[in-house]
Amino acid sequence: MRHQIGGSAAIFLAGVAVLADESPTRLEQPDNPPALLRPALQTTPPGQELLPLAATPVVRVTQVNVTPSQQNIVGDAANEPSLAHDPTAPSRIAVGWRQFDTIASNFRQAGVAWSNDGGRTWHASTLNPGVFRSDPVLRANSDGVIFYNSLTGDFFGWNFLSYDGGKTWAAPYPAFGGDKTWMAIDRTSGPGRGFLYESWNTAGNNYAPNTFARATDGFFFEDPIQLPVSPVFGTNYVGPNGEVYVFGTPNSSSTSTFYLVKSSNANDALATPAFTWSTVNMGGTARIGGTPNPGGLLGQSQVVVDASNGPRRGWVYLLATVDPVGTDPGDINFVRSTDGGLTFSPPQKINPEPALNTSWQWFGTIGVSPNGRLDVVYNSTDGTGALTNSKLMYISSNDGGTTWSDALQVTNIFNSTVGQPNQNKIGDYYDIESDDLGASVIMSATFTGGQDVYYIRIGPEDCNRNGRDDSVDISFGFDPDCNKNGVPDSCDIASGFSTDSDHNGIPDGCIENCAGDFNLDGQVDDTDFVMFAYSYNVLLCADAAMPPACRADLNHDGLVDDADFVLFVAAYDQLVCG
């Protein structure tokens, strides 16, 4: 079953007047002092919370906030997670969250973890231990620098920087901001490449009424400025031409008003950013609080933009968790704009109609891949046996949201109201990052009985972002896996998981059995011939399409040509190495 988006568009006029906010609400407030003791460690590892493979053949779920031996920690809590892949070595992933050392106190810190094997194992710690920190948002620039934006108890924002995929972090520096700051980085090739943008709440704000700032040098922010309207409890995004969007609601606990603010010149370092804005009908009311998350948001308002080179380049996609008219308390609604935010489609519910119209769909989160596919995850209480129970669902669209896939359940059921750290919620948001073959999701759930953070890979792994499943790269020798960890060797080397001191494209400690054995299985056979033929057709070792280390260049002259073919045939005729 696929869900159809209507065709007619409603037009909303952009304006410049500043609108007053109603009933300002802030969600972060320092309260309890720091906990004195770390909780005890669980003696058995949490493992992976997986559905049967027949149901979800391409989903991997791994707990992030674990001990060095990958065990769960009993008695703590972790929520509001955010993640960033290093685009220069995508197997390196950094994750941040609100870390509560004990559920007896809502004092939270900046939880952080890194992985250099594509999220299979994690190394968790705390930034700035003993300092109240909240509202983490992680993003990476095009050069692989990862920024961790964090809010302190006095409502000032700070950025931590990592140059090694989250392994180490520099001391924090001031980043303005306030309650519910969100951050975006320009990763285009235009004049704003590397610019940072952030927007935040009107409450819990030391710079009110200003709620927007940019960093034109890629690090240090200019003084905050005021937007014509103040979208809060939402996100921001940079489009393919460097245009900046901010999406959210007025600051109130219940509203059917949504604002989309746009700047087309914020990527000009010499210009003062100018803004237009539109009111968008999302088909329902944004709410704070409800059965599955009594003290928190039911979902942030989300904006992403298609940056592909296809026909939908520049299309703007909006997603919101809303309470529609009627008895249904929560749906995931979608709106798109095909003209850069001038006009919008009618709102469309994209989650399947639940069996019970009292069920909640909440924490809707959207990503867009480089090739333009839309990925959406959300929690659903439908069919879970209780309105406090949820399961994470996934849907996708390959046509800009005109049609959507059937919903896929990607996690087991969990109770979102247990394990609360003296705070009546499981955070306010999840996060997602999409690539051409799938999506990386970070969520909080209670599979072990406490609030924990989980990394979810939906779809095939593609650690080198070449558009091929890693298992294909490995099987055919395009990128072998000598240590048998399921990750192509080039990714292990790039992420620092493996070293390559002689720079031959083979991790130290692995033995190249013989020339032509590209998949390192001890034989030069038909599988290796497939890789040789591919490399032969590419020809130049310097070509970006050539497999890592150009290992089919057997005579090391920078080309894979007839001379290499002669050498390969000789090895092929021998078959067995040695």
C-alpha positions as CSV (number, residue, x, y, z in Angstrom):
1,M,0.0,0.0,0.0
2,R,1.3,3.4,-0.9
3,H,0.0,6.8,0.3
4,Q,-0.7,9.6,-2.2
5,I,0.0,13.3,-1.7
6,G,-2.5,15.7,-3.1
7,G,-1.6,17.9,-6.0
8,S,-3.0,21.4,-5.3
9,A,-0.9,24.0,-3.5
10,A,-2.0,26.7,-1.1
11,I,-0.1,30.0,-1.4
12,F,1.1,31.8,1.7
13,L,2.5,35.3,1.5
14,A,5.9,36.1,3.0
15,G,6.2,39.0,5.3
16,V,8.6,41.1,7.3
17,A,6.7,42.1,10.4
18,V,7.9,40.7,13.8
19,L,5.2,38.7,15.5
20,A,4.9,38.5,19.3
21,D,5.2,35.1,20.9
22,E,2.5,33.7,23.1
23,S,3.0,32.0,26.5
24,P,6.8,31.5,26.2
25,T,7.9,28.0,27.2
26,R,11.3,26.6,27.8
27,L,12.0,23.0,28.2
28,E,15.4,23.0,29.9
29,Q,15.8,24.1,33.5
30,P,18.6,23.2,35.9
31,D,17.2,21.5,39.0
32,N,18.9,18.7,40.8
33,P,22.6,18.8,41.9
34,P,25.1,16.4,40.3
35,A,24.9,12.8,41.3
36,L,27.6,11.6,43.7
37,L,28.0,8.0,42.5
38,R,28.1,6.2,39.2
39,P,25.6,3.4,38.9
40,A,26.6,-0.2,39.1
41,L,27.5,-2.1,35.9
42,Q,25.3,-4.8,34.4
43,T,27.2,-8.0,34.1
44,T,25.7,-9.2,30.8
45,P,26.0,-7.2,27.6
46,P,22.9,-5.6,26.2
47,G,23.4,-7.1,22.8
48,Q,21.4,-6.0,19.9
49,E,17.6,-5.5,20.0
50,L,16.7,-7.1,16.7
51,L,13.5,-8.3,15.1
52,P,13.6,-11.6,13.3
53,L,15.7,-11.3,10.1
54,A,12.7,-12.4,8.0
55,A,10.9,-9.2,9.2
56,T,13.8,-6.7,8.9
57,P,16.7,-8.1,6.9
58,V,18.6,-4.8,6.7
59,V,18.3,-3.3,10.2
60,R,21.0,-3.3,12.8
61,V,20.4,-1.9,16.3
62,T,23.3,-1.3,18.8
63,Q,23.3,0.3,22.2
64,V,25.7,3.3,22.4
65,N,25.9,4.4,26.0
66,V,27.8,1.3,27.2
67,T,30.9,0.3,29.1
68,P,34.3,-0.4,27.4
69,S,33.3,-4.0,27.3
70,Q,30.0,-3.0,25.5
71,Q,27.8,-3.7,28.5
72,N,24.8,-1.8,29.6
73,I,25.0,0.5,32.6
74,V,22.2,0.0,35.2
75,G,20.6,2.9,36.9
76,D,21.6,5.7,34.6
77,A,19.6,7.4,31.8
78,A,20.4,8.8,28.4
79,N,18.1,10.7,26.0
80,E,17.9,13.5,23.4
81,P,20.6,11.9,21.1
82,S,22.1,13.4,18.0
83,L,24.7,12.0,15.6
84,A,27.2,13.0,12.9
85,H,29.1,10.9,10.4
86,D,32.5,12.1,9.4
87,P,32.0,12.6,5.6
88,T,35.7,12.0,4.9
89,A,35.5,8.6,6.7
90,P,31.8,7.7,7.2
91,S,32.7,4.7,9.4
92,R,33.5,7.3,12.0
93,I,30.4,8.3,13.9
94,A,30.0,10.6,16.9
95,V,26.9,10.6,19.1
96,G,25.9,13.0,21.8
97,W,23.1,12.8,24.4
98,R,21.9,14.0,27.7
99,Q,23.7,11.8,30.3
100,F,22.1,11.3,33.7
101,D,24.4,9.3,35.9
102,T,21.5,8.2,38.1
103,I,17.7,8.3,37.6
104,A,17.5,9.7,41.2
105,S,18.6,13.1,39.8
106,N,17.8,15.1,36.7
107,F,21.3,16.6,36.7
108,R,22.6,15.9,33.2
109,Q,25.9,16.2,31.4
110,A,27.1,16.0,27.8
111,G,27.2,12.3,27.0
112,V,29.3,11.4,24.0
113,A,30.5,8.3,22.2
114,W,32.5,7.5,19.1
115,S,32.6,4.5,16.7
116,N,35.2,3.8,14.0
117,D,33.6,0.6,12.8
118,G,30.3,1.9,11.4
119,G,28.4,1.8,14.7
120,R,29.1,-1.9,15.6
121,T,31.0,-0.9,18.8
122,W,31.0,2.3,20.8
123,H,33.3,4.1,23.2
124,A,31.3,6.3,25.6
125,S,32.3,9.0,28.0
126,T,31.3,12.5,29.2
127,L,32.5,15.9,28.0
128,N,33.2,18.4,30.7
129,P,32.3,16.0,33.6
130,G,30.4,17.6,36.5
131,V,29.1,20.5,34.4
132,F,25.3,20.7,33.6
133,R,24.8,20.4,29.9
134,S,21.7,19.7,27.8
135,D,20.2,19.9,24.3
136,P,23.1,18.3,22.3
137,V,23.2,18.7,18.5
138,L,26.1,17.2,16.5
139,R,26.9,18.1,12.9
140,A,30.0,17.7,10.7
141,N,31.4,20.0,8.1
142,S,32.7,18.9,4.7
143,D,36.2,18.5,6.0
144,G,35.2,16.0,8.7
145,V,35.3,18.4,11.7
146,I,32.5,17.4,14.1
147,F,30.8,20.1,16.1
148,Y,29.0,19.3,19.4
149,N,26.6,22.1,20.4
150,S,25.7,22.0,24.1
151,L,23.6,24.1,26.4
152,T,24.7,25.0,30.0
153,G,22.4,25.7,32.9
154,D,22.7,29.4,32.5
155,F,21.2,29.1,28.9
156,F,24.5,29.8,27.1
157,G,25.5,27.6,24.2
158,W,28.9,26.1,23.6
159,N,30.6,24.2,20.8
160,F,33.1,21.3,21.3
161,L,35.1,20.4,18.2
162,S,36.6,17.0,17.2
163,Y,39.1,16.5,14.4
164,D,39.2,12.7,14.7
165,G,35.7,11.4,14.5
166,G,34.7,12.1,18.1
167,K,37.7,10.3,19.8
168,T,39.0,13.5,21.3
169,W,37.4,17.0,21.7
170,A,38.9,20.4,22.1
171,A,37.8,22.6,25.0
172,P,34.4,24.2,24.4
173,Y,34.1,27.8,23.1
174,P,31.1,30.1,23.3
175,A,28.4,29.7,20.7
176,F,25.5,31.9,21.8
177,G,22.3,29.9,21.5
178,G,19.7,29.0,24.1
179,D,17.0,26.5,24.9
180,K,16.5,24.0,22.1
181,T,19.3,25.3,19.9
182,W,19.5,23.5,16.5
183,M,22.5,23.7,14.2
184,A,23.2,23.3,10.5
185,I,26.4,23.5,8.5
186,D,26.8,24.6,4.8
187,R,28.3,21.6,3.0
188,T,27.8,23.0,-0.5
189,S,30.6,24.1,-2.8
190,G,29.3,27.7,-2.8
191,P,30.6,30.8,-1.0
192,G,29.0,29.8,2.3
193,R,30.8,26.4,2.4
194,G,31.6,25.7,6.1
195,F,29.3,28.4,7.5
196,L,27.6,27.4,10.7
197,Y,24.0,28.4,11.5
198,E,22.0,28.0,14.7
199,S,18.5,29.0,15.8
200,W,16.9,28.6,19.3
201,N,14.0,29.3,21.6
202,T,12.7,32.7,22.6
203,A,12.5,31.5,26.2
204,G,15.6,30.3,28.0
205,N,17.4,32.9,25.9
206,N,20.0,35.4,27.0
207,Y,19.8,37.4,23.8
208,A,16.0,37.7,23.4
209,P,14.4,38.6,21.1
210,N,17.3,37.4,18.9
211,T,17.2,33.7,18.0
212,F,19.6,33.3,15.1
213,A,23.4,33.4,14.6
214,R,25.9,32.4,12.0
215,A,29.6,31.7,11.9
216,T,31.1,32.9,8.5
217,D,34.6,31.6,9.4
218,G,33.2,28.2,10.2
219,F,33.8,28.4,13.9
220,F,33.0,31.7,15.8
221,F,29.5,33.1,15.7
222,E,28.6,36.7,14.9
223,D,26.3,38.5,17.3
224,P,22.7,37.0,17.3
225,I,20.1,38.7,15.3
226,Q,16.3,38.7,15.3
227,L,14.2,36.7,12.8
228,P,10.9,38.3,11.5
229,V,9.1,35.5,13.3
230,S,10.5,33.1,15.9
231,P,10.1,29.4,14.9
232,V,11.0,27.3,18.0
233,F,11.0,23.6,18.9
234,G,12.1,22.9,15.3
235,T,15.2,22.5,13.1
236,N,17.2,24.3,10.4
237,Y,18.8,23.2,7.2
238,V,21.0,24.5,4.4
239,G,19.8,24.0,0.8
240,P,21.9,23.2,-2.3
241,N,22.5,26.9,-3.1
242,G,23.4,27.9,0.4
243,E,19.9,29.1,1.3
244,V,19.1,28.7,5.0
245,Y,15.7,27.5,6.3
246,V,14.4,27.6,9.9
247,F,11.2,25.8,10.7
248,G,9.1,25.6,13.9
249,T,6.2,26.9,15.8
250,P,5.5,29.9,18.0
251,N,6.6,29.4,21.6
252,S,3.5,27.9,23.2
253,S,2.4,24.6,24.5
254,S,-0.2,24.0,21.8
255,T,-0.5,25.7,18.5
256,S,-1.6,25.0,14.9
257,T,0.7,27.7,13.5
258,F,4.0,26.7,11.9
259,Y,6.5,29.2,10.5
260,L,9.1,28.6,7.7
261,V,11.8,31.3,7.6
262,K,14.3,31.5,4.7
263,S,17.4,33.5,4.0
264,S,18.9,33.5,0.5
265,N,21.9,35.7,1.3
266,A,23.1,34.3,4.7
267,N,25.9,32.6,2.8
268,D,27.3,36.0,1.8
269,A,29.8,36.9,4.6
270,L,29.6,40.6,3.7
271,A,25.8,40.9,3.8
272,T,23.5,41.1,6.8
273,P,21.1,38.1,6.4
274,A,17.7,39.0,5.1
275,F,14.7,36.8,5.7
276,T,11.3,36.0,4.3
277,W,8.8,33.9,6.1
278,S,5.6,31.9,5.4
279,T,2.9,30.4,7.6
280,V,2.5,26.7,6.8
281,N,-0.6,24.5,7.4
282,M,0.7,21.2,8.8
283,G,-2.8,19.8,9.3
284,G,-2.9,19.8,13.1
285,T,-1.7,21.2,16.4
286,A,1.9,20.8,17.8
287,R,1.7,19.8,21.4
288,I,4.0,19.5,24.4
289,G,3.2,16.5,26.5
290,G,1.0,13.5,26.1
291,T,0.7,9.9,27.2
292,P,4.0,8.5,25.7
293,N,6.1,11.6,26.7
294,P,4.3,13.5,29.4
295,G,6.9,16.2,30.1
296,G,8.4,16.6,26.7
297,L,7.8,17.4,23.1
298,L,5.9,14.9,21.0
299,G,8.2,15.8,18.1
300,Q,10.3,18.6,16.7
301,S,9.1,20.4,13.6
302,Q,11.6,19.3,10.9
303,V,12.9,20.8,7.6
304,V,15.2,19.2,5.0
305,V,16.0,20.1,1.4
306,D,16.8,18.0,-1.6
307,A,20.4,18.7,-2.7
308,S,20.5,16.0,-5.4
309,N,21.3,16.8,-9.0
310,G,17.9,15.4,-10.0
311,P,14.6,17.1,-10.9
312,R,13.7,17.7,-7.3
313,R,16.8,19.6,-6.4
314,G,15.9,22.5,-4.0
315,W,12.5,21.0,-3.0
316,V,11.8,21.8,0.6
317,Y,10.3,19.1,2.8
318,L,8.5,19.7,6.1
319,L,7.5,17.1,8.7
320,A,5.7,17.6,12.0
321,T,4.1,15.5,14.7
322,V,0.6,16.9,15.0
323,D,-2.6,16.4,16.9
324,P,-5.2,16.4,14.1
325,V,-8.9,17.3,14.4
326,G,-10.8,14.3,15.9
327,T,-10.0,11.6,18.4
328,D,-6.6,10.7,16.9
329,P,-4.0,12.2,19.3
330,G,-1.0,12.1,17.1
331,D,0.0,11.8,13.4
332,I,3.1,12.3,11.3
333,N,2.2,15.0,8.7
334,F,4.2,16.0,5.6
335,V,4.2,19.1,3.4
336,R,6.5,20.0,0.5
337,S,7.4,23.0,-1.5
338,T,8.6,22.7,-5.0
339,D,9.5,26.4,-5.4
340,G,11.8,27.2,-2.5
341,G,9.1,27.9,0.1
342,L,6.8,30.1,-1.8
343,T,3.9,27.7,-2.0
344,F,3.1,24.4,-0.2
345,S,1.3,21.2,-0.8
346,P,-1.7,20.4,1.4
347,P,-0.7,18.5,4.6
348,Q,-0.7,14.8,4.3
349,K,-0.7,12.1,7.0
350,I,2.1,9.7,6.0
351,N,1.8,7.1,8.7
352,P,-0.6,4.3,8.0
353,E,-4.1,4.6,9.6
354,P,-3.7,3.0,13.0
355,A,-6.0,0.2,14.1
356,L,-7.1,2.3,17.1
357,N,-7.7,6.0,16.6
358,T,-6.4,6.6,20.1
359,S,-2.9,5.5,19.3
360,W,0.0,8.0,19.2
361,Q,2.5,8.5,16.3
362,W,5.2,10.7,17.7
363,F,8.9,11.9,17.4
364,G,8.6,12.1,13.6
365,T,12.1,12.6,12.2
366,I,13.1,13.1,8.5
367,G,16.3,12.8,6.5
368,V,17.0,13.3,2.8
369,S,19.8,11.3,1.0
370,P,22.2,12.8,-1.5
371,N,20.2,11.1,-4.3
372,G,17.0,12.6,-3.0
373,R,15.3,9.7,-1.2
374,L,13.3,10.7,1.9
375,D,13.6,8.6,5.1
376,V,11.2,9.0,8.0
377,V,11.2,7.3,11.4
378,Y,8.7,7.8,14.1
379,N,7.4,6.1,17.3
380,S,4.1,4.4,17.2
381,T,1.9,3.0,20.0
382,D,-0.3,1.2,17.6
383,G,-0.6,-2.5,18.3
384,T,1.7,-2.3,21.3
385,G,-0.8,-3.2,24.0
386,A,-0.6,0.1,25.8
387,L,-0.4,3.8,25.0
388,T,2.9,4.0,27.0
389,N,4.4,1.4,24.7
390,S,6.0,2.3,21.4
391,K,7.9,0.8,18.5
392,L,10.1,2.6,16.0
393,M,8.7,2.6,12.4
394,Y,10.3,3.5,9.1
395,I,8.9,4.7,5.8
396,S,10.6,6.2,2.7
397,S,9.8,7.9,-0.5
398,N,11.7,7.9,-3.8
399,D,9.5,10.5,-5.5
400,G,9.7,13.6,-3.3
401,G,6.9,12.4,-1.0
402,T,4.2,11.7,-3.7
403,T,4.1,8.1,-2.6
404,W,5.5,6.4,0.5
405,S,6.6,2.8,1.2
406,D,4.7,0.6,3.6
407,A,5.7,1.2,7.2
408,L,8.4,-1.1,8.5
409,Q,8.8,-1.9,12.2
410,V,12.5,-1.6,13.0
411,T,12.7,-2.1,16.8
412,N,11.0,-4.2,19.5
413,I,8.3,-2.6,21.7
414,F,9.5,-0.5,24.6
415,N,7.8,1.5,27.4
416,S,8.7,5.2,26.9
417,T,7.7,6.1,30.5
418,V,10.0,3.9,32.5
419,G,13.6,4.7,33.6
420,Q,12.9,8.4,33.8
421,P,15.7,10.5,35.5
422,N,13.5,12.5,37.9
423,Q,12.1,14.1,34.7
424,N,8.9,13.0,33.1
425,K,10.1,12.4,29.6
426,I,12.4,10.5,27.3
427,G,13.8,13.6,25.8
428,D,12.5,15.8,23.0
429,Y,13.9,14.4,19.8
430,Y,15.7,11.8,17.8
431,D,18.1,12.3,14.9
432,I,18.8,10.8,11.4
433,E,21.4,11.1,8.7
434,S,20.6,9.6,5.2
435,D,22.9,8.3,2.5
436,D,22.2,6.8,-0.9
437,L,21.7,3.3,0.4
438,G,20.1,3.8,3.8
439,A,19.8,5.8,6.9
440,S,21.6,6.1,10.3
441,V,19.2,6.8,13.1
442,I,19.9,7.6,16.8
443,M,17.1,7.1,19.3
444,S,16.4,6.7,23.0
445,A,14.5,3.6,24.2
446,T,14.1,1.4,27.2
447,F,14.8,-2.1,25.9
448,T,16.9,-3.0,29.0
449,G,14.5,-1.3,31.4
450,G,16.3,2.1,31.5
451,Q,16.5,5.0,29.1
452,D,19.4,4.3,26.7
453,V,20.7,5.5,23.4
454,Y,20.6,3.2,20.4
455,Y,22.3,3.5,16.9
456,I,20.2,2.0,14.2
457,R,21.4,1.3,10.7
458,I,18.5,0.9,8.2
459,G,19.5,-0.4,4.8
460,P,22.7,-1.8,3.4
461,E,26.0,-0.5,4.8
462,D,28.0,1.8,2.5
463,C,31.0,3.0,4.5
464,N,32.8,4.4,1.5
465,R,29.7,6.1,0.1
466,N,30.4,4.6,-3.4
467,G,26.7,3.6,-3.8
468,R,27.5,-0.1,-3.4
469,D,26.6,-2.4,-0.5
470,D,29.7,-3.0,1.5
471,S,29.1,-6.7,1.2
472,V,29.3,-6.5,-2.6
473,D,32.6,-4.6,-2.3
474,I,33.9,-7.3,0.0
475,S,32.6,-10.3,-1.9
476,F,34.0,-9.2,-5.3
477,G,37.2,-7.7,-4.0
478,F,36.4,-4.1,-4.9
479,D,37.3,-3.4,-1.3
480,P,38.3,-6.6,0.7
481,D,37.8,-7.2,4.4
482,C,41.0,-8.9,5.6
483,N,40.1,-8.8,9.3
484,K,36.6,-10.2,8.7
485,N,34.8,-7.5,10.7
486,G,32.3,-6.8,7.9
487,V,33.8,-3.4,7.1
488,P,35.8,-2.9,3.9
489,D,39.5,-2.4,4.5
490,S,39.6,1.1,3.0
491,C,37.0,2.2,5.5
492,D,38.9,0.6,8.4
493,I,42.0,2.5,7.3
494,A,40.3,5.8,6.8
495,S,38.5,5.7,10.2
496,G,41.6,4.7,12.1
497,F,40.2,1.3,13.0
498,S,43.2,-0.2,11.2
499,T,46.7,1.1,10.4
500,D,48.4,1.0,7.0
501,S,52.0,2.0,7.5
502,D,53.2,1.1,4.1
503,H,50.2,2.7,2.4
504,N,49.4,-0.3,0.2
505,G,45.7,-0.3,0.9
506,I,46.0,-3.4,3.1
507,P,45.7,-3.1,6.9
508,D,48.9,-3.8,8.8
509,G,48.9,-7.4,9.9
510,C,47.0,-8.6,6.9
511,I,48.9,-10.6,4.3
512,E,48.3,-10.2,0.5
513,N,48.5,-13.8,-0.5
514,C,49.5,-13.1,-4.1
515,A,49.0,-10.5,-6.8
516,G,45.5,-10.7,-8.2
517,D,43.9,-12.1,-5.1
518,F,41.9,-8.9,-4.6
519,N,39.4,-10.3,-2.0
520,L,42.3,-12.0,0.0
521,D,40.7,-15.5,0.0
522,G,43.9,-17.3,-1.1
523,Q,42.7,-17.8,-4.7
524,V,42.8,-15.9,-7.9
525,D,39.5,-16.8,-9.4
526,D,36.3,-15.6,-11.1
527,T,35.5,-13.3,-8.2
528,D,38.8,-11.5,-8.6
529,F,38.3,-11.3,-12.3
530,V,35.1,-9.3,-11.8
531,M,37.1,-6.7,-9.8
532,F,39.9,-6.7,-12.4
533,A,37.5,-6.2,-15.3
534,Y,35.9,-3.3,-13.4
535,S,39.3,-1.7,-12.7
536,Y,40.4,-2.3,-16.3
537,N,37.4,-0.4,-17.6
538,V,38.2,2.5,-15.3
539,L,41.8,2.5,-16.5
540,L,43.4,5.4,-14.5
541,C,44.4,4.8,-10.9
542,A,43.7,8.5,-10.2
543,D,40.1,8.2,-11.3
544,A,37.7,8.5,-8.4
545,A,35.8,5.5,-9.6
546,M,38.9,3.2,-9.2
547,P,38.6,0.8,-6.2
548,P,40.8,1.8,-3.2
549,A,44.6,1.5,-3.6
550,C,44.2,0.6,-7.3
551,R,45.3,-3.0,-6.4
552,A,44.6,-4.2,-10.0
553,D,47.5,-2.1,-11.2
554,L,49.8,-5.1,-10.8
555,N,52.9,-3.4,-12.4
556,H,52.3,-0.2,-10.5
557,D,52.4,2.2,-13.4
558,G,49.3,4.1,-12.5
559,L,47.1,2.3,-15.1
560,V,45.1,-0.9,-15.2
561,D,45.8,-2.0,-18.7
562,D,46.8,-4.8,-21.0
563,A,50.1,-5.3,-19.2
564,D,48.3,-5.8,-15.9
565,F,45.9,-8.2,-17.7
566,V,48.9,-10.4,-18.7
567,L,50.0,-10.6,-15.1
568,F,46.5,-11.3,-13.8
569,V,46.0,-14.1,-16.3
570,A,49.2,-15.8,-15.1
571,A,48.0,-15.6,-11.5
572,Y,44.5,-16.7,-12.6
573,D,46.0,-19.8,-14.3
574,Q,47.8,-20.7,-11.0
575,L,44.5,-20.3,-9.1
576,V,45.8,-21.1,-5.6
577,C,48.2,-18.6,-4.0
578,G,51.5,-19.9,-2.9
